[in-house]
Amino acid sequence: MVGHSLGGAVTLTLAVEHPDAISGIALLAPLTHLEAGVREKAGLLYIRSRLWRWIMAYTVAIPTSLRYARQTLEFIFSPQAVPGDYMISGGGWLGLRPGHFHATSTDFVAVEDDLGRIEQRYSEIAMPAGIFFGTADRVIDVRIHGEPMKDRIQRLDFEAVDGLGHMPQFAEPDRVIGFIKRIAERAFAGRVFEPD
């Protein structure tokens, strides 16, 4: 299973709570630890009330997000540039839907409620695992969410790339594909798959 950013926390949760469901994990710039200020970092996305989360999602969230989309994308992609075709080919417009806002807001609240508990169990992860991080990531700090994981997961494949930001799959796609293949080879080593 591959997880990027907040999806990294989801993938780690799956690896801890349902290890028989997957064979390995490849994490790209993952959120791994509960850190102070998660509410502030989430900004408009952090809404504890289910009712208010729904109201925001279907009223002001998308117009507000559209207003700040360019500067938000520039921050997320920095120090690399936002790909010119990101909104269409990269799926950027999909993030600007009420349902997506609602789901992401729900996930941010869940992170605060659940991640502290999950991170206590990282040492239980015995499946092939890897973390790929950019050292210039301004969204999720490699020093907090990447490097400490080297001592938490056995035989962790850890790759840090100097000068790379939070969106390695767009900035260095071939390198990311190579990383994922490396983890997959370990996860499926010795297995024979029979056609149905």
N, C-alpha and C positions, 0 to 999 in steps of 0.2 A: 504494500500500500504506500502511495506517495502522498505526503501532506506538506503544504506550503503555508507558512505564517501561522494564523490561527488554526488552519487545517493540520498543522504539526501537532498541536495540543490534542486535537481530536484523534489523530493517528496514534499518538502515545497512549491515550486513554483506551483505545481499542486494543493495543498491544498488551496493556496491563490487565484489562478486565476481560478480554476475549482472545487470549493468545492462540487458541485453536482455530480461530476464524481466518487468520492470515499467516503468511509464511515469512514475511520480512517487512521492514519499514525503511523508507528512504525519505528523509525530512529535508526540506528546503527552507532555510531561514525560519526555523520553527520557534513558536512560543513554547517555552519549556518550564518556566518558573513563574509563580505568582510574585509580582514585584509591587512595591508601593507605588501608588499613583495610577493604577490601572484605570480607575474611573476617569481621571483627568486625560489620560492618553486616548481613551475611547471617545471623549467629547460627546457630541450629539448622539452617538450610538449607545451610550450607557443609560438605559431607562429601565428601572426595576419593575415598575408597574406594567402588567400585561395590557391593561386597558390603555394607558398612555402610550405604550409602545405601538399598539395598533393605530391609535389616533394619529400619532406622529407619522407613522409609515404611510398612511393614506391621506395625509393633508400636506404638511409643510416640509417633510424630510427630503423629498425628491427635488422640489424647486430650490431648496437651500443647498443641497448637494450639487445641483447643476451650477449654481452661482460660484461655488468654490472648487469645482471639479479640476480645473487646470492646475491650480496651485497645489491641490491635494495630490494629483498624479505626479507632479514634478517632485514633490517631497518623497513620495513612495518610491519612485524610480531613481532618485538621485544617488550617486553622482552621475549615473547614466541618464541619457535623454529618454523621454517618453517616445516609444515608437510611433511614427506617423499614422500607422493603421491600427493602433491599439484599440480604439473605441469599437471598431467593427471586427477586424480579424482577431484581435486579442480578447474580445468579449467585454470590453469596458462598458458598453451600454447595458449589458445584462445586470451590472451592479447598480444601475440606476432605476430599479423597479421597486415598488412598495414592498412586495414579498421578500425581496433580497434584503432590503433595509431591516425589515421585521426580523428575519432569520439571523442576520448578523448581530443585531441588537440583543436578541435572545442568547446568542452564543457568548457575547461579552459578559452578560450577567452570569451565565453558567461558568465561565472561566473563573470569576471571582468566587463562586460558590464551590467549585469542584477541583480546580487545578492544584491547590495546595495539598489536597488529599492524594491526588494521583502522583504528584512528584515525589512523594515519600516511597513510592513503589517502583521507581525506575530500575532499581537493581534486580527486580524480578524478570526483566526483559532478557530472554535467552535467545531469541530468534536473531537472524542477521539484521543488523541495523546500521544506518549511516546518517550522518548529518552533513549538509553542504551549506556553507555560510559565506557571505561576503563580509570582509572586514570593514567596509565603509557603509554598512547597513545602518540607516538612521531610524528605521522603524523598530527593529528588534536588535538589540545589542548583542553581538557575538560573545562579548566578555561575560554577559549575564546568562544568556540562553544557549550558548554553544559550548564554550570551553569547559564549563563545569560538568557537562555531560560526559566528557572523556572518562571521568572516574565513576560514573553512575551506571553505564551500560557496558557489559562485558563485550570485548572485541568490537567496539564501536569503530566504524570506518568514518573518520572525521576529516573533512576537507574544507579548509578556509582559503578563500581567494582574495588576495590583496586588491583593494580599490573597487571591489564589486559591491553593489547596493542590494536592496531588498528583493529585486525581481530578477534573479539569476536566470530563470527559464527564458526570459526575453533577451537579456544581455549576452549570455553565454550558452545558448541552447545545446550546442554540440557537447560542451563540457558537462552540462547537467544530464543529458541523455547518457553519456558515458558513465557518470556516477550512478544513475538509476540502474543501468545494465549491470554494473559491478555488484550492486546489492542483490539484484534479481538472480544473478549467477550463483551467488552464495545461497540464496533462499531456495533455489530449485536444484541445487547440485545433487546429482545422483537420482533424480526423479525421472521416471519414464511416463509420458502422457500418452494414453491410448485414445484414438479417435472413437467417438460414440458409434 
